Amino acid sequence: ATENTNNTTSTNQSQSSSLSATPKTAPDFPYVFGGDGASMVVPASQKQIVLDALMAWKRLVKRNYGGMELRVGSVPVATLMQRGVTVEIARYEIVAGMCIALFRGGGLGLADTIVKEQQNGGLNE
């Protein structure tokens, strides 16, 4: 999640571009943009690759957007389920060849809260 409310354009550009910074396989993973960030569900086998790319993006944004801080974090689905929520995902084809991910179950909301409550999203750098 981004935490710079003084420059909405820069904030929106940095968060929407964050998914572009992920490896080429990432666009196949379900994702959603929120009011102050983006969330994606990634298989454990790809987690570190995606986190490394997002941390690199975080450094780039900080350097090029006047010190803007992005939060990058990771919460395992098992942790969410232990807290009584699920992450249910559906793929909806808006028009032929253009799909979006739909989420329900409360898991993404809880993950967002957990990441925001952790210093630096739980990832140090």
Salt bridges, closest charged atoms under 4 A:
GLU3 OE2 - ARG71 NH1 3.00
ASP36 OD2 - LYS116 NZ 2.55
GLU69 OE2 - LYS62 NZ 2.75
GLU88 OE1 - ARG104 NE 2.65
ASP112 OD2 - LYS116 NZ 3.12
GLU125 OE2 - ARG59 NH1 1.75
